[in-house]
Amino acid sequence: MTTTPEPPVSSLPVREGETFESLNPRNGDVVGVHPVHSAEEVDEAVERARLAGVWWREIGFEGRKEYLLQWRSVITRRLAQLVHLVHLETGKPHGDAQLEVGLAIDHVHWAAKNARKVLGPQRVSSGVLAMNQASSVRYNPLGVVGVIGPWNYPVFTPLGSITYALAAGNTVVFKPSEYTPGVGQWLVDTFTEVVGGRPVLQLVTGFGATGAALCDAGVDKVAFTGSTATGKRVMAACAQHLTPVVIEAGGKDAVIVDEDADLSAAAEGALWSAMSNAGQTCIGAERVYVHRAVFEPFMDELLRQARELRAEADPDSPLGPITMPTQLPIIQRHIDDAIERGGRVVLGGSDAVGERFVQPTIITHVPEDSSAVREETFGPTLVVNPVDDMDEAVQLTNATPYGLAGSVFGKRRAQSIAERVRSGMTSINAVAMFAAVPSLPFGGVGESGFGRIHGADGLREFTYAKAITRQRFKAPLELTTFARDEKTDKTVALLLNLLYGGKKTIR
Ligand code: NDP
């Protein structure tokens, strides 16, 4: 059977002169009004970014470091302002918003401080055949990077690309989610203030079509965070121009609890990972696999801690609303499917899904083929299933097309279990701590995407490697000349044989 491919999304129409409102998901209040940028306006922003890139590259690692560190300080000094805006546009409590911004600040600091060391010229060994060469590699900026951000962590996530791209010497055009344009505006405004109004980091706002226009605007790389489905569309649009992409997509992360785990810590970690930010976290736990020997005491502990947790309209209730209303029916479907297939509700349940808020829901013994186990739920729900041993835990954890992150709680076997989980990131005896370590790469495998933000890999992601050899002296064996004679060829063959021809016993 042949299928008709979807038209490239970059052909979506973008009308000029429109605006849209960002709304407070707690109560529907208007937080701000923003333009819907047209494809032409996106093109113009990319053009301005290209021109600004000349200056941004010229000031070098040290100059960029100074500006980025100034920006870090501005964000830190105005923390309360940004935190409140994140709270208004996403609905998350202030404390969670502050944690998010705090982690992002640490990344700005790290990227600024480490860009030269990671990307600057480095000498490498030339080997025997090219021993007369001095060899070096450096990592050059790509040019203009388009960043398409999500709404769930509207500071931490896009800054994971923006900061690293800027530190590497690129300029950036940023398209935030339609749900969090005000946060995007705040970030761009403060950076622009620091660099004296130069368009090094610019904002374009609108809906999916504006993001699609950015993919089509001749940028040198696109960094996308969002759903796997949209990630595929972004990749298809970028393929038209051979524009490279880094995709940070969804996940179905699991927490594995071994029989020798600290059950109280495991329950606390799993609960926070699953429920904080109302479960709208790409690296949040959606499944828990618990060794059968400790299943009952683990559940007792989990329920003891979860029972008081409520999602409420109070601005600082630990669980906020579901930011994106279209997510509510998806969460409902996953809960209902799990129950219909025999899952046992121990907290919340089918009526947990309200108009704006979803109450914490925990279901055990959920069949592995249910949507609550297979698909990203992105709500405050948790599936907890017992397993016979840790082999089964690893096998079930890995039996999903996603591979973003996860946690292991245990003692003796925790390290080896973590190593066997097919995912980009794992925390042992804690949750999500890899995100708080700026020197570690962040990203997934399979349907969770590819490429890395954060750390040295995150800096290199926004560069191309440039290799240079410099001839230091005339070689005893001239290889790259028509004057190369039979004697030289024989000497090369002899040399190769001496170097690599020895017999190796394979044990
Ligand atoms: P999307 O993947 O649709 O959106 C992410 C970003 O891509 C937004 O800025 C969006 O803009 C933009 N976008 C949408 N369509 C296009 C396009 N054709 N070309 C370029 N950019 C585009 O995610 P949603 O916000 O709709 O959330 C859907 C689901 O994705 C969630 O329920 C969750 O499961 C998952 N998700 C995962 C995230 C993660 O961290 N991995 C983050 C967010 C969502 P706009 O918002 O204006 O449409």
Residues whose N, C-alpha, C, O or C-beta is under 5 A from the ligand:
A	BS01	NDP	V9 I148 G149 P150 W151 N152 K175 P176 S177 E178 Y179 G206 F207 G208 G211 A212 T225 G226 S227 T230 R233 V234 E248 A249 G250 C282 Q327 E376 F378
